[in-house]
Amino acid sequence: MTQITRRDFLKLTGVATGGLLLPAGAAVAAGEIPVFALHKRIGEAASICPYCSVGCGLILAADKDGHVINVEGDPENPHNRGALDPKSIAVRQLANSPFRLRKILHRAPGAEDWTEMSWEEAIPKMARRIKDTRDATFETTDANGVRVNRTQGIAFLGGAANNNEDCYVAIKLVRALGLVNIEHQARI
Amino acid sequence: MTNHWIDIKNSDCILVIGSNPAENHPASMLWVNKARDERGAKLIVVDPRFNRSAAKADIYAPLRSGTDIAFIGGMVNYILENKLYHEEYVANFTNASFLVNPDYKGPAELEGYFSGYNAETRSYDRSTWAYQKDADGNIKRDPTLQDPQCVFQLLKKHYSRHTPDIVERVCGTPKEKFLEVVDTFAATGAPDKTGTIMYAMGTTQHTVGSQNVRSYAILQLLLGNIGRPGGGVNALRGESNVQGSTDMAVLFHIIPAYMNTPSAANHPTFQDYLEKETPPSGYWKNKPKFFVSLLKAWWGDHATADNDFAYDYLSKIAGNHSWISIFEDMYAGKVKGLWIMGQNPAVSGPNVRFERKALEKLEWMVIQELVETESVAFWKAPDVNPADIKTEVFALPASDAMEKQGTIVTSGRLIQYRPKVAEPPGEAREDIWMMDAIYQELKRLYEAEGGAFPDPIVHLNWWHGADFEKICQEINGYWAADTDEGKKGEMVVNFTKLKDDGTTACGNWIYSGYWYPAPDGEGNIMSASKRRGQKDPGGLGVYPYWGFSWPVNRRIIYNRCSADSNGNPWSPDKALIWWDGEKWTGYDVPDFGKTVGPDQPNFNDPFIMKTDGKSWIWAGLNEGPLPEHYEPVESPTKNLLSPLQNNPAIKLWDTASGQDIGDNVGTPDQYPIVCTTYRLVEHWQAGGMSRWLGWLAEAQPETFVEISEELAEEKGIKNGEKVIIKSARGNIQAVALVTARFRPMTIDGRKVHHIGLPWHYGWGGLAKGDSANVLTPHVGDANTMIPEYKAFLVDIEKT
């Protein structure tokens, strides 16, 4: 049997490009990767843990339907060199949790429970709420006649577990809407 | 962090205070242990509780929660008296030599106040804290550090009250233990040694939180530990990307990359903003370039020199819109709509019964989440009647971290990329997709109907839509016009290219370069944040080819300080950068002008972001130029350092006080026990990412409170029994965990009990329990408004 190190295996399966790739191609053909009769084909990719701020490396394995089926430490990440804590080991339970929200849920004022909604219904309803509140509470100038162009009627909170790009787009939008009540986990 | 995680291995002494890295940043212990195994470094843990980090420590010292300044002040006093400070570093790299206004008076003379206090506004006029200047406007200095008005001597005088005896009486730390701590840590004042301070929310979540951090900075500057391998003042930040979300300024008072949000009071016009916000010297003098490039990124072709780059489109703040203020406004009905992107305030907010009540007054809520947290379902919490709550709620299913690509930033300022690995469940979408969809609809509505000042919305430069690659390019920065340095649309290499004339656009100047192609040290070129290069030239754990560290891939900031006043490394095994006769070179990107040599007047001005180039031992914050001990708002004792009990600059909220749910403050006669809150390795913050997961719920299923054996005996409480913990803001139930990890403290000769509990729990999920934040107070730090979660008063009894 061909001896192959973990690092070489990851290299050959394309982890270095960050892509979700299944073992295939020339490396397989050349007999460098042992191919077993697997009943499930999976691919692996290097990621970063979503819990604390050390930024440990994970190797996530997902099947062809995009379900996470395994998580291990990434030996190439210099922060943790493959070691993980209880949360990062459990993180695939987050991806696959039966408690994950799968539908847009709507609760009418005073209602006892949720109803489901589609994105096509929800987006216009939310935009309407945002616009109406903004327009009703918008201050063009303040008491001293300074141009302020703001609304204090809407607040935005979150999120420190979001990606930089998520946060950037969010802040660009809410600042453009004129919000000043903007906060998140960093404050508390 | 001024340094970074792996750098901890270079330390000779690690002081853990206000944090619990073994519990909350477990992988950091790899580096702590490496320092101990390979360098013989000592680990010191100072904490109210013998926690998981203490279990690994060489020295554990108990500290009453809220008394860091008294403790650190004691260390400063000891170090000054015994001349353990790093003299050449202090004299050259800090403002120790600067002379202060002779009218300055400190708390020892003014019964706890600094000179300039205004009792009506609860604020200070800082003019007596200012430096003396000569006829040319230069700061007067005494390089010998002898002048009684120099910062060094004022520092000495200020902390002369902090004897080991006072430390024992205030902090509850036995004298011998305190001396052991200071002797061990002060050894890093030797030029060839460095020590690091690892701190977190135990430091910041106090009404004196900012000054707590200042005290660590002063300590580290005296010992010459800043800007050096194995040194630094290192915040162990909480969430995986709280550093990024902070850099992106999801906060009221800043816009991306630490520029101030324009305020109505200070910046009515664009010119006002540039004048007030641009210092005459230091690297921040380039602020106009960063500010204009941001405006250009946001309003594109609608931001031109003719309209002050759309300055008016940016809303101006009215005052303080921080977390507590927002919930006060919400309670008062002023905030009508709340939009949440991944946060659970119904568990994490201070005085959480008050904050939950505030949520109930909302007209609407939009919340992007992974599971049905207590905030998503606040309207059907166990103790509320949904019919009474008129809030319309939209719960939007969101992709988790594995289901979208993106970059996040570690506590060490290191940006790392992660790809999309999995598909989100059902209708769940990425946050960027949601933002884009909502924006497009808002734009359509404003174009169709008009409304209040639509311009900032309809003119928003939303060229990127939900396209990840384009968003990254904008954050990185790009040329907004063809110039002789770059073509329109191409990315800029880093922030040194940014201009204030509208030819560049950049969403976040400190990230500039993060997406620009860079080599990985192994022959490949890719976006800098995607790099996985394994090389570590110099062996200091810098790993310059792994990811991208802001700014400009610099790993240790202030690293000019890693070399002495001649440009030579203080010690060969911690040689990071040095002057080679022509330029600065070494293993890190110099945080200094590359060609600034010994013949230049600023050769010894390492702190390039400061106007004077020096680090600030003396620095004005809202409550003073030096950290002064004040008791937490709820305290078991009177202040022993001065007659002034609490921080005189904090804001005291007073809504519905005296009522069951309100801004209530407790007194020691009703609530004699000091309580603190903390976290567990098995759970994560407000629980949305852990309490719904089977393995983690099994490991830590419910709320418990840790109490000492002595307190258990006094109250007749047995280990495992349910108990009630009461504060002025509410009662909760928890399982009693009777342990030796807490011991009663002796505060000013009196026995005071100290307990603590994890705050992760809520009524939802698999692991349920009462929320510790029912107990915490609605009061915050005088500078940051971070709530005082870590020190408050309670009582405890059997159920």
Interface residues (C-beta under 8 A of the other chain):
Chain A: A16 G18 G19 L20 A45 A46 S47 I48 C49 P50 Y51 C52 S53 V54 G55 C56 L60 A62 D65 G66 H67 V68 E76 N77 P78 H79 N80 R81 A83 D85 P86 K87 I89 A90 V91 Q93 L94 A95 S97 F99 R100 L101 R102 K103 I104 L105 H106 R107 A108 P109 G110 A111 E112 D113 W114 M117 S118 W119 A122 I123 P124 K125 M126 A127 R128 R129 I130 K131 T133 R134 D135 A136 T137 F138 T140 D142 N144 V146 R147 V148 N149 R150 T151 Q152 G153 I154 A155 F156 L157 G158 G159 A160 A161 N162 N163 N164 E165 D166 C167 Y168 V169 A170 I171 K172 L173 V174 R175 A176 L177 G178 L179 V180 N181 I182 E183 H184 Q185 A186 R187 I188
Chain B: W5 I6 N24 H25 P26 A27 S28 L30 Q205 L236 R237 G238 E239 S240 N241 V242 Q243 G244 S245 T246 D247 M248 A249 V250 L251 F252 I255 P256 T261 A264 P268 A297 W298 D312 Y313 L314 S315 K316 I317 A318 H321 S322 W323 S325 I326 D329 M330 K334 V335 K336 G337 L338 W339 I340 M341 G342 Q343 P345 S348 G349 P350 E363 W364 V366 Q368 E369 L370 V371 E372 V376 W379 K380 P386 A387 D388 I389 K390 T391 E392 V393 F394 A395 L396 P397 A398 D400 A401 M402 E403 K404 Q405 G406 T407 I408 V409 T410 S411 G412 L414 I415 Q416 Y417 R418 P419 K420 V421 A422 E423 P425 G426 E427 A428 R429 E430 D431 I432 M435 D436 A437 I438 Y439 E441 L442 L445 Y446 E449 G451 A452 F453 P456 I457 L460 H464 F468 I471 C472 E474 I475 G507 N508 Y511 N524 K530 R532 Q534 D536 G541 Y543 W546 V681 E682 H683 W684 Q685 M689 S690 W692 L693 G694 W695 L696 A699 G765 T784 M785 I786 P787 Y789
